[in-house]
């Protein structure tokens, strides 16, 4: 559903899977914009419909749907499909409110339908490579920066960009949220375009998030520190670098050091050794093995990453859930959890703006 910028990618991937004999057929496109609908219908030789109701009024058999419409329409479109007995992959965020999300979860359970939120980074090969190796992450730094575009301005930067990292950190931290502190400002749109957030978990884990859609560069990175190792994920390169702290080596970071301080110590040690983290990350496995570790107490490694397009992996996982009727890798409840944290962050930003006398900068309802 939807043939906009991201909907076109959905169409492409499903057709590729169809041509590869993966047991799926691209049946139709739903798009209210006549020009976009016509382009998609012509390119893929499929019928187009202006609305979900128009599609469902035909005899065309639809088993599953990929929904990539503006967030404000997520609830209405997904609800209509679930009511009709269609399994749904719904782009992030799940909805604009917890009431809408809860309604979708309840309906999916009642109708025994698959409802998978489109948290694409969960299928990033770098994330898939490191997730099985997790120990106990205690400090996260997430940066997600984009150049401004007029897309997705129906939501703020938290629901547009940061929610990817919220979902990843919630999955990795595996702990309830204890406290949220956030600040955000609208820059080029009526809604918050840049935000900085600190989240503390009941486990003691701390996460810092920075998201901007008014940056001069595009950055998609997550770094976290856990006992004896520091992990750097580059989502864009689909790459992972692990910096191990060797306890027995001179200069190694002391056990029991505060997680944030240990993280800073690792970066400081790299800087002291005049080693550029980006240059290290660009090295292949052989290059890392040949690297003489100039920073005392540190060693470098790269877990094997299986190449793949995240969107294709996500859609394949959804189709597998549809066929097997097993819960998808990313569940609707996890989508709801990420939304709940995003909404808590929005409330914290609004409270900060009020305290700082910045409320006039925000449009009503933001």
N, C-alpha and C positions, 0 to 999 in steps of 0.2 A: 504494500500500500504506500503510495507516494513515489513520484518519479523526479524528485528534486536531486540535489547534489549527491546525497548519500543513497537515496532510493535507487539511483542509476547504478551504483555499485552493487546493490543487492541483485538487481536484474542481471547484471553481467555475471556475477558469481553463480547464480542459479542456472543460467544458460550453460556456463562452463561445466557445471556438475552434470547437467542433462547430457551434454555432448560427450562427457567422459563415461557415460553409462552408469551413473551413480543412483539410478532408480528414482529420479525426480524429474518432473516436467514443469516448465514455466507456463502457467495456464493463462494469466491475465495480469493487467496492471490497472490499478485504481488511482486516478489523478484528476483533481478538479480543474487544473489548468489545461485548457484544450491544446495548446501548442506542445507542452511537455508530454501530454498523453498521446498525441498524434505521433510525435517523434519516437516514443518508446514502442508504440504499437507497430509502427513501420519497421523499426530496426529489428525487433524480435518476432515479427509476424504473429502477434497475439492480439486478442481483443482488448479494448480499453473501456473503462467505466468511470463516470464522474463521481460516483459514491459507492460505499460498501453496500448500501441498500440496493443500488442498481445491479451490482454484481450478484448479490444473493437472490435477486428476483429471477435470475436465469436458471437454466438447468445445468450450468457448468459446475462440475464437481471440484470443490476446493477442500483439501485436507488440512493445509497449513498455510499461514500467511506471515509475511515479513512486513512489519509496520514501521515506516520511516516518515512520519508526518510531524509537523510542529508539536512540541511538547504539550501545548494547551489542548490538543486534540487526542492525545494518547488514550485517555480514559474512554472517551466516547467511541472511538474506532475499535479499540481492543474489546470493549464490552460487547459491542454489536457482533463481533466475530466469535467471541466465546459463547455468546447466547446461541449462535448458529452451529455450535459444535466444532469450531475450527481451532486448531492449535496455533499459538501466536508467539512469534519472536518480536518483542516490542523494544524499539530503540530506547536507550537511556535518556533521561531518567524515567522510571516506571510511570510516574504521574507528576502532577504539580502539588498534590497534597497527600497526606497520609490517609485521609478519608477515601480518596479516589483509589489509592493503592490497595487499601484494605478491601475495598469493594471488588477490585479485580482479583485479588487473591482468593476471596471467598467464592466468587463466581467460578474461577478456574477449578477450585476444589469440588464445588457442587457438580459441575458438568464433567469433571474428570478430564480436563484439558491441560495440555502443556502450556505454561506461560513462562517464557524465558526472557529476562531483561537483557538488552543489548550492551552489556559491559564488555566492550571489545578488547580492552587491555588484558583481560583474564586469559585471552587466547593468544596474546603476544608470545612468540617463541621464547623470548628471554624470560618471561614470567613462568612459562611452562617448564623451563629448564631449571630454574632456581627453587620453585615452590616445594618440590619433594625433598630438597636439601635444607630446608629451614630448620633452625635450632630454636632460638628464643629471641626474636627481634626486640630490641629495647629502645631504639631511637631511630626515627625516620626523618628524612628531608626529601620532600617532593616538590619539583618545579615543573610547571606546565604553562608554557608561554606561547602565545600565538600572535601573529600579525592581524590587525583588525579587518574583519570582513562583515558585510551586512547580514550574514546568516545567523540563525538561532538567537536573534535579539528578543524573542518572546520570553526568554529566561535570562538570569544573570550568569556571571562567569562560574559561579559555584555549581549550578545545575548544568551548565554548558560544558565546562572543561574539568573543573576540580573533582567532580563526582567520580571520574575514572580512578583517580588516586585514592579517594575516600574508600571506594570499593576494594581496591587492592590492599590498602593498609588494614581495613577491617578484617579482610580474609587472612592476612599474614599475622596480625596481632592476636587474633582469637581471644579478645577480652572485651567486656563491656566498657563503654565510654564513661569516664568519671567527670571530666570538665572540658568545656570548650571556651576558648577566647578567640575573637575574630575581629578584624577590621577590614572594611572594603569601601571602595569609592566608585561612583560612575564617572567615566571620563569622556567617552565618545557616544554613549547611549544613555537612555534614561535609567538603566539598571546598572548594578555594580559590574564594573569591567575589570577591576583588579582587586585581589583579596589576599590577605595573609592570615593564616589560621594556626592556632596551637591547640592540639587535642591531647589530653592525658587520659590514659586508660587505667582501669582498676588494677591491672597487673603492674603498674608503675611505668609501663612503656609510654613514651612521649613521641608525638608526631608533629612536625611543622610542615605546612602546606603553603605554597605560593602559586597563585594562578593569575594569569593576565591574558586578555585578548586584545591588548593595545601595545604589545611589545614590538620592538624592532627586529626581533629574531624569533625563531621557532625552537622551543626547547621542550623535550619530553623526558624527564629523568627522575629516578627514584634512587636514593641511597639510604642504606640502613646498617646499623651496627648491632651485632649480636655477639654472644661470648666467643672471643678469639677470632672473629672475622668481621670484615667490613665489606658490604656488597654494593656495587654500583650497577644499576640497570639503565641502559639507554633504550627507551622504547622505540625511538625512531630508527636506530641502527639494529634493533632487535638483538642486543648484545649484552653480556653480563661479564663484569670483572669482579673477582673475589680477591680481597687483600687479607691475607691471613696474618694473625698476630702470633708469632712463635714464642711461647712463654719462656723457653730455655735460652733464647738468644739475648745477647747484651742489648740494652735499650728497649726491650719489649715492654709494652704497656702493662702496668701492674694489674693483677687480678682484683676485681672489686671496684675498679675505677668507675665513676659515674658514666652512664652510657653516652650522654651528650658529650662529656669531656673526652671520653675515649675516642669518639668519632672525630672530634676536633684534633685530638692528638695524632690520629692516623693521618689526617690531611696535613697537619703540621710537619709530621715526619717526612711525608712525601715532598713537601715544599723544601724542607731542610736538605733533603737529598738531591734537590734540583731535578726532580723527576716530574714531568707533566702528566697528570692523571689521564688526560685525553690522549696523549701519545701512547701511554701504556695500554689504554683500552683499545687502541687501533691495532696493536700487535696481535698476531696470530699466536696459536699455542706454541709453535716452535720458537717464535720470538720471545715469548715469556720465559721459556725454559733457558734460553741463552742469556737472558737479562741478569746481569750481576746485581743483586739486590742492594742498592746503594743506601737504603733506609734501614738502619739496624732494627732487627726484630720483625721485619715485614717480609712477606713473600707474596707473589702474584700468581693467580691461576684464572683460567677461563673454563667454566663448565661447558660441555658440548651443547650447542643449541641446534635443534633440528629446524631447518628453514621452513617457512610456510607463511602464507598470507593470513593475518589474524581474522579478517572477515570471512574468508573461506573456512577456516577452522571453526569459527563460531557457528556458521550456518550448518556445517557438517555435524557438529555436536547437537544442534537443535534437531536436525532431521533424524539423527540416531535416537534421540529421546522420543520423537514422534513415532518412530517405528517400534521401539522396544517398550514404550510407555513407562520408562524409568525417569526419575528426576533428572533434569539437565544439569550440566556442570555448574552453571550459574542459576541458582533457584530464584523464584519470585520473592521469597522471603529475604534473600540476600539483597535483591534490588530494593526491597522495602527498607532494609536496614541502612543502605547507603543513602536513600532518600531522607530517612529520618535524621541522619547525621547532617546532611546538607541543609535541611530545614532548621536544625538547631544552630548551625553556623549562620544562617541568614538572620535568625533572631538575635544572635550575639552581635552581628554587624550592626543591626538596627539599634540595639541598645547602646553600642559604642558611639554611633553617630549622634544619638540623642544626648549622651553625656558630653560629647565633644562639641555640641552646638552645630553639628553638620547636617541636621535633618532637612534643612532647606535645599540641600544639594540633591536630595532623592525625590524622584517622581512619586506621586501617590501610588501605593500598592506595591512598591519595590522592597 
